[in-house]
Every structure is written in structure tokens, then in C-alpha cells.
Amino acid sequence: MPEDSTNVLRTELGTIKRKAMRRSREPGTRLQVVGIWMFVALLAAITGSEVGWRLFEIVSAASVAFFVWPFVQGPYLLYTRHWLPLRADYRIFDGDLRAQFPEHRIAALSGLGFEFAGYLVQEPGARKVALRLAVFIHPANKDSAQLAKIVSGLRTIPIVAFKSRFDDGFAFETSDSQAATPFNRDPNFQIFQFPGLRSTIDLYRLHCKIKEQFALTHRPTLADKDGEIAEFMARAEVVRQRHAHAGDYKLSPAGDRYLYTRRGAIRHSWVMGWPVKFFRVMRVHRRGMKVAEELGLRINPKFGRLEESLSPRQAAVSRRQKL
């Protein structure tokens, strides 16, 4: 991704303004605040002086304000400055984006029998978040795969996902994403997340295990390369409308975007902010581990692979850790 020395990231999809995490949002700053509060509390307890307890009251009030303020500021900023586009607006990209995706992921997909279908992109727009997507299909197994790269001013997030569709409209997806969505799941499109898994091959093994269960009552289907890309774009629009009509957004007076409702701004800010987001992400990790165990394929968290896929050396290390 080309860059310059200014405060801007330049991509083939447009420019994205760099962002720096606020000092108050950094984990180290939070630990410092807790550390200061504990030090003052200990000092007041040891000295027992009136000045010490007065200082403790002041520091306690400041600490509470420090942790509570984001729960006030966040909803206000979402409500007044942020909005959702009417459409997902993915478009087919005719250029070459291969260099934007990890070569080992592409090689793994090719080794599994997947064929490249095409690129999709979602331009930054007002949200200043760009998305690049490489779509692959597996004609023999009737599966598709996506390599995604989400680029924002704060960070870049790579994701690999596998999807299976069935002729009755049901579909499911497995991915290594750890995102904890604030929206309710679609019962006709189930999502399984395994963020502790770093192997493309092992992730597809889990996907196939899950598919075996669904294939007992559903019949898999797959279009050609162009058809799967079109299906992905159509599905993205369905998801956008589900989100827009979930009660957290309202249509703007001009009818050109979706704005947050007060309820939506409060809910999204609180659910996606610290510390709630941290616990939700941890729950995604635990759920992924549990689902894998239920399928008889335990994930080794140290190596990010299935236990039975470990090399002899890795397996020996894993055994020593359990002792």
C-alpha cells in the first residue's frame, strides 16, 4: 500500500486519513490510572492522615470520570458525526490486487483446490474504511472462499473466510475474524468464528466438518465465478438492509443515508467500547474453541493450529506445556 510522509494513506481506492488512538484509550494509560489510584489508596491507608484521605477522594473522583467519560462522549459522537451509507456498494475491481493479500494464504487455497474468481472492493467513502476482497470458488466441493483486507486509519485487518450455500437459501460461513458484531445473527446465514486458528488449511477442515452436519438436511449449491461474485454482492446488500432496519438507524431527512438513533448510538458505543468489547471478543475466542472441540478437532492456542495438524516438534512442546 503506497504511503507518503503526510497524515494520509494513499490506496488505489482513494485516500484514508491516518488516525492515532487517543492516549486515554490506550491500555497502558488505563493501567497507569489504576496504578495511581492504588498507590494513593495505599498511601492514605498507611498514613491515615486527613490530607491523605482527601487526596484519595480527589483521585477516586478523577479515576471514575476517566473511565465513565467514554460512555458519554462515544454516543454523542456517533449520533452527531457518524452515519451508514444506503448501500454496501461493493464493485468489481479489474486491476491486480494479488500483492495486497498474504501469498501463503493464496497458496494454501490453491492447494486445497480453490480457483480464483475475482476481486471486489468497497471504497473508503465518508467512513474512511476501505475493503479489498479476493473471491475464490471450489467447484468440486461447492464452496467459496474470501480473502479480505480491511484498511482504516488506525490499522489493517486481514480475514480469511469460507462459505457454503444450499439450494433452499440457507448458508453458513467460517472465518478467523474475532469481530463481535452488535447485530443479531441471521438464522438463514450462520457464522462460525475461529480467531484462535491461523492455518488456512485447518480452518477449511473445520468448515468441512460443519458442512457435513448441514448437508444431512440441505443440498449444497454453487454458481460459476461470476455468479458467486454477484451472489456475494447481493448478500452484502441484504445484510446492509438488515442492519439498517434493526432499530439502531433511521433514514436521514434527505433520504441519502442512515443516521444513528439515540438508542442505536448508545448501544453501539457501549457494546463496541472498552471494556465491553474486550469481554465480547474473549467470548468469541472461547466459543470458537468450544465449537472446535465439539467437532472433535481441538485448537492449540499457542500454535494456532489443530492439535492433530501439529508437527512432531510442536506436539512435543504442547505436551510439555500440559504437564
C-alpha positions in Angstrom: 0.0 0.0 0.0 1.6 3.2 -1.1 2.3 5.8 1.6 3.7 9.3 1.8 5.1 11.3 4.7 1.9 13.2 5.3 -1.0 12.2 7.6 -2.7 10.3 4.7 -2.7 6.7 3.5 -2.9 6.6 -0.3 -4.5 3.5 -1.9 -5.8 2.6 -5.3 -9.3 3.1 -3.8 -8.6 6.7 -2.6 -7.1 8.3 0.4 -7.6 7.4 4.1 -6.7 9.9 6.8 -4.4 8.4 9.4 -5.7 8.2 12.9 -3.9 7.8 16.2 -5.5 6.2 19.1 -6.3 8.7 21.9 -3.9 8.4 24.7 -6.8 7.9 27.1 -7.9 4.8 25.1 -4.6 3.0 25.2 -4.3 0.0 27.6 -1.1 1.4 29.1 -2.9 4.6 30.1 -5.7 2.8 31.8 -3.2 0.7 33.8 -1.4 3.9 34.8 -4.7 5.4 36.1 -5.4 2.2 38.1 -1.9 2.2 39.4 -2.0 5.8 40.6 -5.4 5.1 42.3 -4.0 2.1 44.1 -0.8 3.9 45.2 -2.9 6.8 46.6 -5.3 4.4 48.3 -2.4 2.5 49.9 -0.7 5.8 51.0 -3.9 7.1 52.6 -4.4 3.8 54.4 -0.9 3.8 55.8 -0.7 7.4 56.9 -4.3 7.7 58.0 -4.0 11.5 57.7 -6.8 13.7 56.7 -4.8 15.1 53.8 -4.1 11.6 52.5 -7.8 10.7 52.5 -8.7 14.0 50.9 -6.2 13.2 48.1 -7.7 9.7 47.8 -11.2 11.2 47.3 -9.9 13.5 44.6 -8.0 10.8 42.8 -11.0 8.4 43.0 -13.3 11.0 41.5 -10.9 11.7 38.7 -10.5 7.9 38.0 -14.2 7.4 37.9 -14.6 10.3 35.5 -11.7 8.9 33.3 -13.5 5.6 32.9 -17.1 6.9 32.7 -16.4 9.8 30.2 -16.1 7.5 27.1 -19.6 6.2 27.8 -20.9 9.7 27.5 -18.7 11.0 24.7 -19.0 7.9 22.5 -22.8 8.0 21.9 -22.6 11.8 21.3 -20.0 11.4 18.6 -21.8 8.5 16.9 -25.1 10.4 17.0 -23.8 13.7 15.7 -21.0 12.7 13.3 -21.3 9.1 12.0 -23.8 7.5 9.6 -24.3 4.4 7.5 -24.4 4.5 3.6 -27.6 3.4 2.0 -25.9 0.6 0.2 -22.9 -1.7 0.8 -21.7 -0.7 -2.7 -19.2 -3.4 -3.5 -17.8 -3.2 -7.0 -15.8 -5.5 -9.2 -12.1 -4.4 -9.5 -10.4 -5.2 -12.8 -6.9 -4.4 -11.6 -4.4 -6.7 -9.9 -4.6 -6.8 -6.1 -2.7 -10.0 -5.5 0.1 -8.2 -3.7 -2.4 -7.0 -1.1 -3.1 -10.5 0.2 -0.7 -12.9 2.0 1.0 -15.2 -0.5 0.8 -18.2 1.9 -3.0 -17.8 2.1 -3.3 -17.8 -1.7 -1.0 -20.8 -2.0 -3.0 -22.7 0.7 -6.3 -22.0 -1.1 -4.8 -23.2 -4.4 -3.5 -26.3 -2.8 -7.0 -27.0 -1.4 -8.4 -26.8 -4.9 -9.9 -23.3 -4.9 -9.8 -21.3 -8.1 -9.6 -17.5 -8.2 -12.8 -15.8 -9.2 -12.2 -12.1 -9.0 -11.6 -9.0 -6.8 -14.2 -6.9 -5.1 -13.6 -3.5 -3.4 -15.5 -1.2 -1.2 -14.2 2.4 -1.4 -13.4 4.5 1.7 -16.3 6.9 1.4 -17.2 9.0 4.4 -16.3 6.2 6.9 -12.7 6.2 5.7 -12.5 2.4 5.7 -11.6 0.6 2.5 -12.1 -3.1 1.9 -10.4 -5.3 -0.6 -11.7 -8.8 -1.3 -10.4 -11.7 -3.3 -13.0 -14.3 -4.1 -12.3 -18.0 -4.8 -14.5 -21.0 -5.6 -14.1 -24.7 -5.2 -16.3 -26.3 -8.0 -15.8 -29.9 -6.7 -16.8 -29.2 -3.1 -19.2 -26.4 -4.0 -17.6 -23.9 -1.6 -16.3 -20.4 -1.9 -13.6 -18.5 0.0 -12.8 -14.9 0.5 -9.5 -13.2 1.5 -10.4 -9.8 2.9 -8.2 -6.8 3.8 -9.9 -4.0 5.8 -7.9 -0.8 5.8 -8.6 2.1 8.2 -6.7 5.0 9.5 -5.9 3.0 12.7 -5.0 -0.4 11.4 -5.3 -3.1 8.7 -7.2 -6.2 9.4 -6.8 -9.4 7.3 -9.5 -12.0 7.3 -10.0 -15.4 5.6 -13.5 -16.9 5.3 -15.1 -19.9 3.7 -18.8 -20.1 2.7 -21.2 -22.8 1.7 -24.6 -22.1 0.2 -27.5 -24.5 -0.2 -30.4 -24.7 -2.7 -33.0 -23.7 -0.1 -31.4 -20.4 0.6 -29.6 -21.4 3.8 -25.8 -20.6 4.0 -23.1 -20.6 6.6 -19.6 -19.2 6.9 -16.5 -19.9 8.9 -13.7 -17.3 9.4 -10.8 -16.3 11.6 -12.4 -13.0 12.4 -12.6 -12.0 16.1 -15.2 -9.2 15.5 -18.1 -9.3 17.9 -21.0 -7.8 15.9 -23.6 -5.7 17.8 -26.3 -7.0 15.5 -28.5 -10.1 15.8 -27.4 -13.1 13.7 -29.4 -14.1 10.6 -30.8 -17.6 11.2 -30.5 -18.3 7.5 -26.8 -17.3 7.4 -25.0 -18.8 10.3 -21.4 -17.6 11.1 -18.8 -19.6 12.9 -15.6 -17.7 14.1 -12.3 -19.3 15.0 -10.0 -16.4 15.7 -7.5 -18.7 17.5 -6.8 -20.5 14.3 -4.1 -19.2 12.0 -3.9 -22.0 9.5 -6.0 -21.7 6.3 -6.0 -25.5 5.8 -7.2 -26.2 9.3 -9.9 -23.5 9.1 -11.2 -25.2 6.0 -11.1 -28.6 7.8 -13.4 -27.1 10.4 -15.6 -25.7 7.7 -16.0 -29.1 6.0 -16.8 -30.7 9.4 -19.6 -28.2 10.0 -20.8 -28.6 6.4 -21.2 -32.4 6.9 -23.8 -31.7 9.6 -25.8 -29.2 7.5 -25.5 -31.4 4.3 -27.7 -34.0 6.1 -30.7 -31.7 5.6 -29.6 -29.3 2.9 -28.2 -29.7 -0.6 -25.1 -27.6 -1.5 -25.1 -25.3 -4.5 -22.5 -23.2 -6.2 -22.6 -20.8 -9.2 -19.8 -20.1 -11.6 -17.2 -17.5 -10.8 -19.2 -14.5 -12.0 -22.3 -15.9 -10.3 -20.6 -16.3 -6.9 -19.3 -12.7 -7.1 -22.8 -11.5 -7.9 -24.2 -13.5 -5.1 -21.7 -12.1 -2.6 -22.6 -8.5 -3.7 -26.4 -9.3 -3.4 -25.9 -10.8 0.0 -23.9 -7.8 1.2 -26.9 -5.6 0.3 -29.3 -7.9 2.2 -27.0 -7.6 5.3 -26.9 -3.8 4.9 -30.7 -3.6 4.9 -31.0 -6.0 7.9 -28.6 -3.7 9.9 -30.3 -0.5 8.8 -33.7 -1.8 9.9 -32.6 -3.4 13.2 -33.8 -0.3 15.1 -30.4 1.4 15.5 -30.7 3.6 12.5 -33.1 6.0 10.8 -33.3 7.4 7.3 -31.9 10.9 7.1 -34.4 13.7 6.1 -32.7 13.9 2.7 -33.1 10.1 2.2 -29.4 9.7 1.3 -28.0 7.9 4.3 -28.9 6.2 7.6 -28.3 8.1 10.8 -28.0 6.6 14.3 -31.0 6.8 16.5 -30.3 7.8 20.1 -30.8 4.2 21.2 -28.5 3.0 18.4 -25.8 5.4 19.2 -25.8 4.5 22.9 -25.9 0.7 22.3 -23.2 0.6 19.6 -20.9 2.9 21.5 -21.2 0.9 24.7 -21.1 -2.5 23.1 -18.2 -1.7 20.9 -16.2 0.2 23.6 -13.9 -0.9 26.3 -14.3 -2.9 28.5 -17.5 -4.5 27.0 -15.8 -5.1 23.6 -12.9 -6.9 25.3 -15.2 -9.4 27.0 -17.3 -9.9 23.9 -14.1 -10.6 21.8 -13.0 -13.1 24.5 -16.3 -14.8 24.3 -15.9 -15.2 20.5 -12.5 -16.8 21.2 -13.9 -19.2 23.8 -16.9 -20.1 21.6 -14.6 -20.9 18.7 -12.5 -23.2 20.9 -15.7 -24.9 22.2 -17.2 -25.5 18.7 -13.9 -27.0 17.5 -13.8 -29.4 20.5 -17.4 -30.4 19.9 -16.4 -31.3 16.3 -13.5 -33.4 17.7 -10.8 -31.0 16.4 -9.2 -29.2 19.3 -7.3 -25.9 18.5 -3.9 -25.4 20.0 -3.9 -21.7 21.1 -0.1 -21.4 21.1 0.5 -22.5 17.5 -2.9 -21.5 16.1 -3.4 -24.9 14.6 -5.5 -28.0 15.1 -3.8 -30.4 17.6 -3.6 -33.3 15.0 -2.0 -30.9 12.4 0.9 -30.0 14.7 4.4 -31.1 13.6 6.2 -33.6 15.9 8.2 -30.8 17.5 5.1 -28.6 18.1 3.3 -31.6 19.5 6.2 -32.2 21.9 6.1 -28.6 23.1 2.4 -28.8 23.5 2.6 -31.9 25.7 5.3 -30.3 27.9 3.1 -27.3 28.5 0.3 -29.6 29.7 2.4 -31.3 32.3 
